């Protein structure tokens, strides 16, 4: 448990140490993903409590970001756009959506956050797929899994990007705790 918690101290540094890229929405997405999903992954219910006074999306709009599962979604306004934070109920999962963010820059920033974890964690690339979709065009999904030797839980970090200017969502980042 101490190793798991020590990770999030290191993530705090990683989040503030991201080199700024030229696409402001991509930078905002990475900072929001790091500060909300990565930093709060050990206790998403505490994040939900912190967000209680903030206005949520109405249930019919939240359903779009929760895949019709129960949970809550909040708009996260930023000077470079409004992002969406989604926390499905009863799951150790946090998601951030961006309507607009450069796919290549977002991917580089995501890799900066998750491809090289602090010791004693080990990162493994578990998915690197390209897929043609109807709504968003060609998408790219990357997933990294973090684990510690003899650990009972792993962390799964996933990013899906779409480069098309007509995509409904250009970036979706999730962070989840999974049991082995």
N, CA, C and O atoms as a DFTB+ gen file, in Angstrom:
720 C
 N C O
     1  1       0.823      -1.193       0.000
     2  2       0.000       0.000       0.000
     3  2       0.862       1.250       0.000
     4  3       0.543       2.218      -0.690
     5  1       1.960       1.246       0.770
     6  2       2.845       2.405       0.799
     7  2       3.448       2.673      -0.569
     8  3       3.584       3.829      -0.968
     9  1       3.815       1.616      -1.298
    10  2       4.358       1.791      -2.643
    11  2       3.322       2.434      -3.541
    12  3       3.637       3.327      -4.327
    13  1       2.082       1.978      -3.424
    14  2       0.985       2.503      -4.231
    15  2       0.795       3.990      -3.958
    16  3       0.603       4.767      -4.894
    17  1       0.845       4.397      -2.698
    18  2       0.664       5.803      -2.352
    19  2       1.878       6.645      -2.718
    20  3       1.727       7.810      -3.085
    21  1       3.066       6.087      -2.626
    22  2       4.278       6.826      -2.984
    23  2       4.268       7.214      -4.451
    24  3       4.826       8.239      -4.841
    25  1       3.642       6.403      -5.236
    26  2       3.533       6.682      -6.660
    27  2       2.893       8.038      -6.914
    28  3       3.327       8.776      -7.798
    29  1       1.887       8.359      -6.161
    30  2       1.136       9.567      -6.454
    31  2       1.855      10.828      -5.998
    32  3       1.529      11.923      -6.457
    33  1       2.811      10.695      -5.119
    34  2       3.690      11.815      -4.816
    35  2       4.566      12.077      -6.033
    36  3       4.775      13.228      -6.417
    37  1       5.072      11.018      -6.634
    38  2       5.900      11.152      -7.825
    39  2       5.088      11.691      -8.995
    40  3       5.597      12.498      -9.772
    41  1       3.839      11.263      -9.136
    42  2       2.999      11.753     -10.223
    43  2       2.777      13.247     -10.089
    44  3       2.709      13.957     -11.093
    45  1       2.664      13.728      -8.876
    46  2       2.501      15.169      -8.685
    47  2       3.649      15.928      -9.317
    48  3       3.435      16.955      -9.962
    49  1       4.870      15.434      -9.138
    50  2       6.033      16.071      -9.762
    51  2       5.975      15.905     -11.273
    52  3       6.226      16.859     -12.009
    53  1       5.647      14.709     -11.743
    54  2       5.600      14.468     -13.176
    55  2       4.603      15.401     -13.832
    56  3       4.864      15.924     -14.915
    57  1       3.473      15.617     -13.195
    58  2       2.440      16.461     -13.773
    59  2       2.924      17.895     -13.928
    60  3       2.606      18.537     -14.929
    61  1       3.673      18.411     -12.981
    62  2       4.144      19.783     -13.071
    63  2       5.400      19.899     -13.918
    64  3       5.783      21.006     -14.298
    65  1       6.047      18.783     -14.222
    66  2       7.293      18.811     -14.981
    67  2       7.086      18.560     -16.472
    68  3       8.066      18.430     -17.206
    69  1       5.845      18.488     -16.941
    70  2       5.583      18.265     -18.353
    71  2       6.059      19.482     -19.134
    72  3       5.709      20.616     -18.809
    73  1       6.856      19.238     -20.159
    74  2       7.316      20.342     -21.007
    75  2       6.146      20.834     -21.846
    76  3       5.418      20.043     -22.446
    77  1       5.978      22.134     -21.877
    78  2       4.879      22.718     -22.642
    79  2       5.086      22.456     -24.134
    80  3       6.188      22.618     -24.658
    81  1       4.034      22.058     -24.794
    82  2       4.031      21.864     -26.236
    83  2       3.280      23.041     -26.858
    84  3       2.771      23.903     -26.141
    85  1       3.213      23.075     -28.163
    86  2       2.601      24.226     -28.821
    87  2       1.080      24.183     -28.872
    88  3       0.463      25.204     -29.176
    89  1       0.463      23.075     -28.593
    90  2      -0.992      22.991     -28.641
    91  2      -1.564      23.172     -27.235
    92  3      -1.456      22.279     -26.396
    93  1      -2.168      24.326     -26.987
    94  2      -2.680      24.620     -25.649
    95  2      -3.752      23.644     -25.179
    96  3      -3.710      23.234     -24.019
    97  1      -4.726      23.242     -26.032
    98  2      -5.697      22.247     -25.547
    99  2      -5.045      20.923     -25.146
   100  3      -5.478      20.303     -24.175
   101  1      -4.023      20.481     -25.865
   102  2      -3.330      19.238     -25.502
   103  2      -2.631      19.395     -24.159
   104  3      -2.667      18.480     -23.335
   105  1      -1.994      20.539     -23.925
   106  2      -1.349      20.797     -22.635
   107  2      -2.378      20.812     -21.518
   108  3      -2.157      20.227     -20.457
   109  1      -3.497      21.477     -21.751
   110  2      -4.553      21.519     -20.733
   111  2      -5.076      20.120     -20.441
   112  3      -5.271      19.754     -19.282
   113  1      -5.302      19.335     -21.501
   114  2      -5.779      17.962     -21.322
   115  2      -4.812      17.174     -20.444
   116  3      -5.237      16.503     -19.503
   117  1      -3.506      17.251     -20.745
   118  2      -2.506      16.496     -19.971
   119  2      -2.480      16.947     -18.517
   120  3      -2.384      16.115     -17.616
   121  1      -2.564      18.233     -18.279
   122  2      -2.539      18.736     -16.904
   123  2      -3.786      18.310     -16.134
   124  3      -3.699      17.930     -14.967
   125  1      -4.941      18.374     -16.785
   126  2      -6.189      17.962     -16.129
   127  2      -6.170      16.457     -15.859
   128  3      -6.553      16.015     -14.776
   129  1      -5.729      15.677     -16.835
   130  2      -5.633      14.225     -16.666
   131  2      -4.705      13.888     -15.492
   132  3      -5.034      13.051     -14.651
   133  1      -3.556      14.543     -15.448
   134  2      -2.599      14.282     -14.375
   135  2      -3.102      14.717     -13.019
   136  3      -2.971      13.984     -12.039
   137  1      -3.681      15.915     -12.953
   138  2      -4.087      16.453     -11.647
   139  2      -5.381      15.835     -11.119
   140  3      -5.560      15.739      -9.905
   141  1      -6.273      15.422     -11.994
   142  2      -7.530      14.833     -11.516
   143  2      -7.484      13.312     -11.504
   144  3      -7.728      12.701     -10.463
   145  1      -7.179      12.690     -12.631
   146  2      -7.232      11.228     -12.687
   147  2      -6.020      10.557     -12.040
   148  3      -6.184       9.708     -11.164
   149  1      -4.818      10.920     -12.456
   150  2      -3.647      10.236     -11.905
   151  2      -3.468      10.521     -10.420
   152  3      -3.277       9.598      -9.628
   153  1      -3.528      11.767     -10.049
   154  2      -3.274      12.131      -8.651
   155  2      -4.331      11.548      -7.705
   156  3      -4.015      11.231      -6.558
   157  1      -5.564      11.404      -8.161
   158  2      -6.652      10.947      -7.285
   159  2      -7.003       9.472      -7.470
   160  3      -7.944       8.981      -6.845
   161  1      -6.271       8.770      -8.308
   162  2      -6.601       7.366      -8.582
   163  2      -6.681       6.489      -7.336
   164  3      -7.534       5.602      -7.296
   165  1      -5.840       6.684      -6.314
   166  2      -5.956       5.802      -5.139
   167  2      -7.269       5.974      -4.391
   168  3      -7.691       5.059      -3.685
   169  1      -7.923       7.116      -4.525
   170  2      -9.164       7.342      -3.780
   171  2     -10.094       8.237      -4.589
   172  3     -10.209       9.434      -4.326
   173  1     -10.748       7.646      -5.564
   174  2     -11.654       8.412      -6.425
   175  2     -12.902       8.883      -5.682
   176  3     -13.524       9.872      -6.071
   177  1     -13.267       8.177      -4.616
   178  2     -14.427       8.640      -3.834
   179  2     -14.111       9.955      -3.131
   180  3     -14.992      10.801      -2.984
   181  1     -12.876      10.136      -2.697
   182  2     -12.487      11.411      -2.092
   183  2     -12.559      12.526      -3.133
   184  3     -12.958      13.645      -2.811
   185  1     -12.180      12.233      -4.367
   186  2     -12.312      13.223      -5.447
   187  2     -13.784      13.572      -5.664
   188  3     -14.136      14.738      -5.845
   189  1     -14.631      12.556      -5.645
   190  2     -16.073      12.783      -5.818
   191  2     -16.606      13.712      -4.715
   192  3     -17.430      14.587      -4.981
   193  1     -16.134      13.516      -3.486
   194  2     -16.546      14.370      -2.365
   195  2     -16.063      15.804      -2.581
   196  3     -16.812      16.753      -2.349
   197  1     -14.813      15.963      -3.026
   198  2     -14.277      17.305      -3.307
   199  2     -15.083      18.019      -4.385
   200  3     -15.245      19.239      -4.352
   201  1     -15.584      17.242      -5.341
   202  2     -16.328      17.824      -6.458
   203  2     -17.809      18.047      -6.142
   204  3     -18.520      18.651      -6.944
   205  1     -18.278      17.578      -5.001
   206  2     -19.704      17.664      -4.658
   207  2     -20.290      19.066      -4.821
   208  3     -21.408      19.185      -5.323
   209  1     -19.592      20.135      -4.423
   210  2     -20.183      21.461      -4.579
   211  2     -20.161      21.990      -6.022
   212  3     -20.799      23.000      -6.317
   213  1     -19.441      21.324      -6.906
   214  2     -19.321      21.788      -8.287
   215  2     -20.526      21.342      -9.102
   216  3     -21.086      20.277      -8.841
   217  1     -20.934      22.141     -10.086
   218  2     -22.074      21.746     -10.920
   219  2     -21.727      20.551     -11.815
   220  3     -20.704      20.542     -12.500
   221  1     -22.605      19.550     -11.789
   222  2     -22.454      18.350     -12.612
   223  2     -23.212      18.534     -13.913
   224  3     -24.064      19.412     -14.045
   225  1     -22.877      17.682     -14.870
   226  2     -23.677      17.626     -16.086
   227  2     -25.021      16.987     -15.731
   228  3     -25.078      16.114     -14.864
   229  1     -26.091      17.407     -16.383
   230  2     -27.374      16.733     -16.148
   231  2     -27.270      15.256     -16.546
   232  3     -26.490      14.913     -17.435
   233  1     -28.041      14.385     -15.904
   234  2     -27.924      12.941     -16.159
   235  2     -27.962      12.545     -17.634
   236  3     -27.212      11.662     -18.049
   237  1     -28.823      13.181     -18.434
   238  2     -28.907      12.806     -19.847
   239  2     -27.628      13.154     -20.607
   240  3     -27.258      12.435     -21.535
   241  1     -26.947      14.234     -20.238
   242  2     -25.671      14.582     -20.880
   243  2     -24.536      13.754     -20.288
   244  3     -23.633      13.338     -21.013
   245  1     -24.570      13.514     -18.996
   246  2     -23.529      12.708     -18.346
   247  2     -23.505      11.294     -18.917
   248  3     -22.438      10.691     -19.032
   249  1     -24.666      10.765     -19.272
   250  2     -24.765       9.402     -19.805
   251  2     -23.872       9.206     -21.027
   252  3     -23.350       8.111     -21.242
   253  1     -23.691      10.252     -21.827
   254  2     -22.831      10.160     -23.009
   255  2     -21.378       9.862     -22.628
   256  3     -20.670       9.168     -23.357
   257  1     -20.942      10.389     -21.487
   258  2     -19.554      10.230     -21.047
   259  2     -19.368       9.038     -20.097
   260  3     -18.242       8.689     -19.744
   261  1     -20.462       8.432     -19.699
   262  2     -20.425       7.290     -18.781
   263  2     -20.852       5.993     -19.463
   264  3     -21.022       4.967     -18.804
   265  1     -21.027       6.041     -20.793
   266  2     -21.490       4.877     -21.556
   267  2     -22.781       4.322     -20.963
   268  3     -22.960       3.109     -20.850
   269  1     -23.677       5.236     -20.587
   270  2     -24.983       4.902     -20.008
   271  2     -24.903       4.137     -18.690
   272  3     -25.905       3.580     -18.241
   273  1     -23.727       4.103     -18.065
   274  2     -23.580       3.480     -16.749
   275  2     -23.872       4.534     -15.678
   276  3     -23.803       5.728     -15.972
   277  1     -24.192       4.136     -14.462
   278  2     -24.392       5.127     -13.409
   279  2     -23.075       5.820     -13.062
   280  3     -21.995       5.248     -13.209
   281  1     -23.188       7.040     -12.609
   282  2     -22.006       7.804     -12.225
   283  2     -22.258       9.287     -12.416
   284  3     -23.401       9.718     -12.572
   285  1     -21.194      10.057     -12.404
   286  2     -21.296      11.500     -12.510
   287  2     -20.259      12.022     -13.496
   288  3     -19.206      11.417     -13.700
   289  1     -20.586      13.166     -14.103
   290  2     -19.658      13.838     -15.006
   291  2     -19.723      15.335     -14.741
   292  3     -20.789      15.894     -14.480
   293  1     -18.567      15.967     -14.814
   294  2     -18.456      17.393     -14.531
   295  2     -17.761      18.095     -15.693
   296  3     -16.815      17.554     -16.265
   297  1     -18.216      19.284     -16.043
   298  2     -17.436      20.087     -16.981
   299  2     -16.219      20.640     -16.241
   300  3     -16.316      21.031     -15.077
   301  1     -15.086      20.670     -16.916
   302  2     -13.857      21.223     -16.346
   303  2     -13.437      22.370     -17.270
   304  3     -12.707      22.160     -18.238
   305  1     -13.905      23.578     -16.962
   306  2     -13.573      24.695     -17.839
   307  2     -12.103      25.091     -17.712
   308  3     -11.516      25.062     -16.630
   309  1     -11.544      25.456     -18.838
   310  2     -10.146      25.849     -18.918
   311  2     -10.075      26.937     -19.990
   312  3     -10.958      27.015     -20.845
   313  1      -9.067      27.751     -19.958
   314  2      -8.973      28.822     -20.942
   315  2      -8.852      28.282     -22.368
   316  3      -9.040      29.034     -23.325
   317  1      -8.541      26.994     -22.527
   318  2      -8.373      26.406     -23.851
   319  2      -9.497      25.450     -24.227
   320  3      -9.362      24.683     -25.180
   321  1     -10.594      25.488     -23.499
   322  2     -11.738      24.645     -23.810
   323  2     -12.375      24.120     -22.547
   324  3     -11.886      24.344     -21.440
   325  1     -13.475      23.418     -22.732
   326  2     -14.121      22.750     -21.614
   327  2     -13.896      21.262     -21.782
   328  3     -14.239      20.679     -22.811
   329  1     -13.322      20.661     -20.771
   330  2     -13.048      19.236     -20.764
   331  2     -14.115      18.587     -19.876
   332  3     -14.800      19.278     -19.122
   333  1     -14.252      17.288     -19.963
   334  2     -15.240      16.571     -19.158
   335  2     -14.523      15.526     -18.307
   336  3     -13.721      14.740     -18.811
   337  1     -14.824      15.530     -17.018
   338  2     -14.358      14.513     -16.082
   339  2     -15.521      13.575     -15.815
   340  3     -16.609      14.024     -15.455
   341  1     -15.306      12.281     -15.987
   342  2     -16.352      11.281     -15.725
   343  2     -15.851      10.273     -14.695
   344  3     -14.745       9.744     -14.803
   345  1     -16.695      10.022     -13.693
   346  2     -16.408       9.030     -12.652
   347  2     -17.580       8.054     -12.580
   348  3     -18.595       8.353     -11.951
   349  1     -17.449       6.886     -13.220
   350  2     -18.521       5.893     -13.117
   351  2     -18.664       5.416     -11.669
   352  3     -17.672       5.262     -10.956
   353  1     -19.890       5.188     -11.251
   354  2     -20.159       4.733      -9.881
   355  2     -19.651       3.305      -9.695
   356  3     -19.792       2.463     -10.581
   357  1     -19.055       3.045      -8.526
   358  2     -18.643       1.699      -8.159
   359  2     -17.450       1.165      -8.925
   360  3     -17.147      -0.025      -8.831
   361  1     -16.761       2.012      -9.682
   362  2     -15.588       1.559     -10.434
   363  2     -14.393       2.402     -10.034
   364  3     -14.538       3.569      -9.671
   365  1     -13.232       1.819     -10.102
   366  2     -11.994       2.542      -9.839
   367  2     -11.470       3.062     -11.174
   368  3     -10.411       2.654     -11.651
   369  1     -12.248       3.978     -11.764
   370  2     -11.967       4.494     -13.100
   371  2     -12.248       5.979     -13.144
   372  3     -13.260       6.449     -12.624
   373  1     -11.346       6.712     -13.768
   374  2     -11.474       8.148     -13.966
   375  2     -11.237       8.412     -15.446
   376  3     -10.317       7.843     -16.033
   377  1     -12.051       9.263     -16.055
   378  2     -11.896       9.562     -17.481
   379  2     -11.944      11.071     -17.718
   380  3     -12.706      11.793     -17.075
   381  1     -11.116      11.527     -18.650
   382  2     -11.104      12.920     -19.091
   383  2     -11.322      12.924     -20.599
   384  3     -10.669      12.185     -21.336
   385  1     -12.250      13.769     -21.047
   386  2     -12.574      13.914     -22.468
   387  2     -12.191      15.310     -22.944
   388  3     -12.370      16.299     -22.233
   389  1     -11.656      15.366     -24.170
   390  2     -11.375      16.653     -24.809
   391  2     -11.999      16.660     -26.193
   392  3     -11.760      15.768     -27.006
   393  1     -12.785      17.662     -26.439
   394  2     -13.380      17.804     -27.776
   395  2     -12.289      18.104     -28.799
   396  3     -12.291      17.537     -29.891
   397  1     -11.361      18.987     -28.454
   398  2     -10.277      19.362     -29.345
   399  2      -8.942      19.295     -28.618
   400  3      -8.779      19.880     -27.547
   401  1      -7.987      18.580     -29.206
   402  2      -6.606      18.504     -28.721
   403  2      -5.799      17.803     -29.804
   404  3      -6.226      16.776     -30.332
   405  1      -4.665      18.338     -30.129
   406  2      -3.810      17.754     -31.155
   407  2      -3.428      16.326     -30.746
   408  3      -2.889      16.100     -29.662
   409  1      -3.716      15.370     -31.633
   410  2      -3.504      13.952     -31.311
   411  2      -2.036      13.623     -31.054
   412  3      -1.729      12.901     -30.106
   413  1      -1.131      14.134     -31.873
   414  2       0.290      13.812     -31.710
   415  2       0.855      14.405     -30.425
   416  3       1.582      13.728     -29.697
   417  1       0.533      15.649     -30.143
   418  2       1.039      16.289     -28.930
   419  2       0.430      15.638     -27.694
   420  3       1.129      15.397     -26.709
   421  1      -0.863      15.356     -27.741
   422  2      -1.521      14.698     -26.613
   423  2      -0.872      13.347     -26.329
   424  3      -0.668      12.985     -25.170
   425  1      -0.549      12.606     -27.379
   426  2       0.099      11.299     -27.216
   427  2       1.485      11.455     -26.594
   428  3       1.842      10.691     -25.697
   429  1       2.263      12.421     -27.049
   430  2       3.598      12.633     -26.457
   431  2       3.492      12.995     -24.978
   432  3       4.259      12.489     -24.159
   433  1       2.546      13.869     -24.635
   434  2       2.388      14.269     -23.236
   435  2       1.922      13.089     -22.378
   436  3       2.389      12.916     -21.252
   437  1       1.006      12.282     -22.911
   438  2       0.537      11.089     -22.206
   439  2       1.713      10.146     -21.911
   440  3       1.853       9.645     -20.796
   441  1       2.546       9.915     -22.918
   442  2       3.714       9.044     -22.724
   443  2       4.644       9.614     -21.659
   444  3       5.220       8.862     -20.871
   445  1       4.795      10.938     -21.629
   446  2       5.625      11.568     -20.601
   447  2       5.099      11.235     -19.208
   448  3       5.875      11.011     -18.279
   449  1       3.777      11.206     -19.075
   450  2       3.167      10.920     -17.773
   451  2       3.244       9.450     -17.376
   452  3       3.441       9.144     -16.200
   453  1       3.092       8.532     -18.335
   454  2       2.887       7.131     -17.933
   455  2       3.875       6.104     -18.468
   456  3       3.887       4.978     -17.971
   457  1       4.692       6.428     -19.440
   458  2       5.555       5.403     -20.042
   459  2       6.760       5.038     -19.171
   460  3       7.288       3.932     -19.288
   461  1       7.198       5.944     -18.305
   462  2       8.373       5.687     -17.463
   463  2       8.051       6.002     -16.013
   464  3       8.366       7.091     -15.531
   465  1       7.431       5.067     -15.313
   466  2       7.016       5.337     -13.932
   467  2       8.197       5.395     -12.977
   468  3       9.286       4.907     -13.279
   469  1       7.964       5.991     -11.835
   470  2       9.008       6.008     -10.810
   471  2       9.192       4.606     -10.212
   472  3       8.263       3.799     -10.205
   473  1      10.396       4.333      -9.714
   474  2      10.659       3.057      -9.037
   475  2       9.778       2.986      -7.801
   476  3       9.552       4.015      -7.164
   477  1       9.290       1.860      -7.451
   478  2       9.586       0.516      -7.925
   479  2       8.618       0.032      -9.008
   480  3       8.566      -1.165      -9.291
   481  1       7.869       0.923      -9.603
   482  2       6.875       0.528     -10.594
   483  2       7.522       0.156     -11.918
   484  3       8.578       0.669     -12.288
   485  1       6.863      -0.741     -12.611
   486  2       7.282      -1.182     -13.931
   487  2       6.136      -0.869     -14.891
   488  3       4.982      -1.179     -14.597
   489  1       6.444      -0.262     -16.026
   490  2       5.419       0.026     -17.033
   491  2       5.529      -0.973     -18.173
   492  3       6.621      -1.357     -18.592
   493  1       4.383      -1.374     -18.652
   494  2       4.324      -2.273     -19.787
   495  2       3.308      -1.715     -20.786
   496  3       2.165      -1.433     -20.424
   497  1       3.725      -1.561     -22.031
   498  2       2.803      -1.159     -23.085
   499  2       1.929      -2.372     -23.389
   500  3       2.435      -3.408     -23.820
   501  1       0.624      -2.250     -23.168
   502  2      -0.266      -3.402     -23.365
   503  2      -1.191      -3.236     -24.568
   504  3      -1.871      -4.178     -24.974
   505  1      -1.210      -2.019     -25.139
   506  2      -2.055      -1.819     -26.317
   507  2      -1.512      -0.653     -27.126
   508  3      -1.137       0.380     -26.572
   509  1      -1.474      -0.824     -28.427
   510  2      -1.088       0.224     -29.364
   511  2      -1.806      -0.083     -30.669
   512  3      -1.242      -0.719     -31.559
   513  1      -3.057       0.372     -30.782
   514  2      -3.917       0.020     -31.907
   515  2      -4.389       1.251     -32.655
   516  3      -4.581       2.321     -32.077
   517  1      -4.571       1.076     -33.943
   518  2      -5.213       2.073     -34.788
   519  2      -6.495       1.442     -35.302
   520  3      -6.512       0.278     -35.701
   521  1      -7.570       2.223     -35.287
   522  2      -8.870       1.679     -35.696
   523  2      -9.678       2.757     -36.410
   524  3      -9.709       3.914     -35.990
   525  1     -10.323       2.359     -37.487
   526  2     -11.215       3.265     -38.208
   527  2     -12.580       3.235     -37.526
   528  3     -13.186       2.174     -37.381
   529  1     -13.059       4.404     -37.112
   530  2     -14.380       4.485     -36.478
   531  2     -15.264       5.399     -37.313
   532  3     -14.771       6.218     -38.090
   533  1     -16.558       5.255     -37.150
   534  2     -17.493       6.086     -37.903
   535  2     -17.492       7.530     -37.436
   536  3     -17.335       8.446     -38.244
   537  1     -17.665       7.738     -36.152
   538  2     -17.840       9.095     -35.621
   539  2     -16.552       9.906     -35.568
   540  3     -16.576      11.112     -35.811
   541  1     -15.440       9.274     -35.257
   542  2     -14.193      10.013     -35.029
   543  2     -13.113       9.763     -36.072
   544  3     -12.006      10.286     -35.943
   545  1     -13.409       8.979     -37.098
   546  2     -12.398       8.668     -38.099
   547  2     -11.377       7.697     -37.540
   548  3     -11.709       6.849     -36.712
   549  1     -10.138       7.816     -37.989
   550  2      -9.070       6.936     -37.525
   551  2      -8.693       7.317     -36.094
   552  3      -8.423       8.483     -35.806
   553  1      -8.677       6.333     -35.207
   554  2      -8.290       6.566     -33.810
   555  2      -7.035       5.774     -33.484
   556  3      -6.715       4.780     -34.136
   557  1      -6.338       6.235     -32.465
   558  2      -5.139       5.568     -31.977
   559  2      -5.311       5.374     -30.473
   560  3      -5.562       6.336     -29.747
   561  1      -5.179       4.145     -30.008
   562  2      -5.310       3.835     -28.583
   563  2      -4.004       3.257     -28.059
   564  3      -3.451       2.306     -28.611
   565  1      -3.529       3.862     -26.974
   566  2      -2.332       3.403     -26.263
   567  2      -2.727       3.076     -24.834
   568  3      -3.470       3.831     -24.207
   569  1      -2.239       1.963     -24.314
   570  2      -2.455       1.620     -22.909
   571  2      -1.152       1.172     -22.287
   572  3      -0.413       0.368     -22.855
   573  1      -0.883       1.706     -21.110
   574  2       0.264       1.293     -20.304
   575  2      -0.267       0.759     -18.978
   576  3      -1.200       1.310     -18.392
   577  1       0.344      -0.314     -18.527
   578  2      -0.027      -0.911     -17.247
   579  2       1.160      -0.793     -16.308
   580  3       2.289      -1.135     -16.661
   581  1       0.884      -0.301     -15.100
   582  2       1.918      -0.201     -14.074
   583  2       1.697      -1.273     -13.033
   584  3       0.565      -1.561     -12.644
   585  1       2.794      -1.862     -12.588
   586  2       2.703      -2.872     -11.534
   587  2       3.981      -2.830     -10.696
   588  3       4.994      -2.255     -11.093
   589  1       3.894      -3.453      -9.536
   590  2       5.056      -3.648      -8.674
   591  2       5.219      -5.150      -8.489
   592  3       4.241      -5.894      -8.569
   593  1       6.442      -5.600      -8.243
   594  2       6.637      -7.038      -8.012
   595  2       5.748      -7.535      -6.865
   596  3       5.674      -6.905      -5.810
   597  1       5.092      -8.642      -7.078
   598  2       4.223      -9.291      -6.089
   599  2       3.041      -8.426      -5.672
   600  3       2.438      -8.678      -4.629
   601  1       2.700      -7.427      -6.454
   602  2       1.552      -6.580      -6.148
   603  2       0.247      -7.271      -6.478
   604  3       0.202      -8.159      -7.330
   605  1      -0.808      -6.866      -5.806
   606  2      -2.128      -7.456      -6.069
   607  2      -2.977      -6.566      -6.959
   608  3      -4.034      -6.982      -7.434
   609  1      -2.515      -5.331      -7.188
   610  2      -3.249      -4.416      -8.057
   611  2      -2.310      -3.853      -9.111
   612  3      -1.096      -3.773      -8.928
   613  1      -2.924      -3.469     -10.219
   614  2      -2.205      -2.797     -11.295
   615  2      -2.973      -1.530     -11.633
   616  3      -4.156      -1.390     -11.326
   617  1      -2.271      -0.624     -12.267
   618  2      -2.912       0.593     -12.753
   619  2      -2.848       0.569     -14.267
   620  3      -1.808       0.264     -14.851
   621  1      -3.957       0.890     -14.892
   622  2      -4.045       0.881     -16.343
   623  2      -4.352       2.292     -16.813
   624  3      -5.354       2.888     -16.419
   625  1      -3.475       2.819     -17.660
   626  2      -3.619       4.169     -18.197
   627  2      -3.826       4.051     -19.703
   628  3      -3.006       3.455     -20.401
   629  1      -4.912       4.614     -20.198
   630  2      -5.263       4.477     -21.611
   631  2      -5.558       5.839     -22.212
   632  3      -6.191       6.687     -21.583
   633  1      -5.095       6.038     -23.428
   634  2      -5.383       7.246     -24.191
   635  2      -5.865       6.838     -25.564
   636  3      -5.235       6.022     -26.236
   637  1      -6.990       7.410     -25.984
   638  2      -7.472       7.257     -27.348
   639  2      -7.546       8.645     -27.955
   640  3      -8.146       9.554     -27.382
   641  1      -6.928       8.801     -29.124
   642  2      -6.938      10.087     -29.813
   643  2      -7.503       9.916     -31.220
   644  3      -7.459       8.832     -31.802
   645  1      -8.033      11.011     -31.744
   646  2      -8.517      11.074     -33.117
   647  2      -7.979      12.364     -33.727
   648  3      -8.161      13.440     -33.156
   649  1      -7.327      12.269     -34.867
   650  2      -6.712      13.437     -35.490
   651  2      -7.690      14.225     -36.367
   652  3      -7.424      15.378     -36.704
   653  1      -8.794      13.624     -36.729
   654  2      -9.742      14.282     -37.631
   655  2     -10.321      15.552     -37.015
   656  3     -10.729      15.564     -35.853
   657  1     -10.350      16.617     -37.808
   658  2     -10.936      17.882     -37.347
   659  2     -12.442      17.768     -37.115
   660  3     -13.031      18.605     -36.431
   661  1     -13.060      16.738     -37.682
   662  2     -14.503      16.561     -37.511
   663  2     -14.853      15.543     -36.423
   664  3     -16.025      15.225     -36.225
   665  1     -13.854      15.039     -35.730
   666  2     -14.101      14.064     -34.659
   667  2     -14.932      14.702     -33.553
   668  3     -14.735      15.869     -33.214
   669  1     -15.853      13.937     -32.998
   670  2     -16.647      14.419     -31.863
   671  2     -15.761      14.620     -30.639
   672  3     -15.902      15.608     -29.919
   673  1     -14.857      13.690     -30.411
   674  2     -13.907      13.728     -29.292
   675  2     -12.525      13.451     -29.880
   676  3     -12.332      12.454     -30.576
   677  1     -11.561      14.337     -29.600
   678  2     -10.210      14.100     -30.119
   679  2      -9.295      13.431     -29.094
   680  3      -8.254      12.891     -29.467
   681  1      -9.659      13.454     -27.813
   682  2      -8.825      12.783     -26.814
   683  2      -9.696      12.269     -25.670
   684  3     -10.580      12.965     -25.170
   685  1      -9.420      11.037     -25.279
   686  2     -10.050      10.408     -24.118
   687  2      -8.951       9.708     -23.341
   688  3      -8.302       8.796     -23.852
   689  1      -8.744      10.139     -22.099
   690  2      -7.769       9.497     -21.238
   691  2      -8.463       8.869     -20.049
   692  3      -9.322       9.489     -19.422
   693  1      -8.088       7.627     -19.737
   694  2      -8.649       6.966     -18.559
   695  2      -7.509       6.459     -17.678
   696  3      -6.412       6.167     -18.152
   697  1      -7.803       6.367     -16.395
   698  2      -6.901       5.780     -15.411
   699  2      -7.758       4.863     -14.557
   700  3      -8.831       5.253     -14.097
   701  1      -7.283       3.649     -14.349
   702  2      -8.061       2.667     -13.595
   703  2      -7.151       1.824     -12.714
   704  3      -5.993       1.575     -13.050
   705  1      -7.691       1.394     -11.592
   706  2      -7.029       0.407     -10.744
   707  2      -7.697      -0.917     -11.042
   708  3      -8.921      -1.035     -11.004
   709  1      -6.878      -1.911     -11.340
   710  2      -7.411      -3.241     -11.661
   711  2      -6.762      -4.267     -10.742
   712  3      -5.603      -4.116     -10.354
   713  1      -7.501      -5.296     -10.400
   714  2      -6.966      -6.381      -9.580
   715  2      -6.379      -7.433     -10.494
   716  3      -6.838      -7.623     -11.620
   717  1      -5.361      -8.113     -10.001
   718  2      -4.722      -9.166     -10.813
   719  2      -5.478     -10.452     -10.712
   720  3      -5.090     -11.447     -11.325
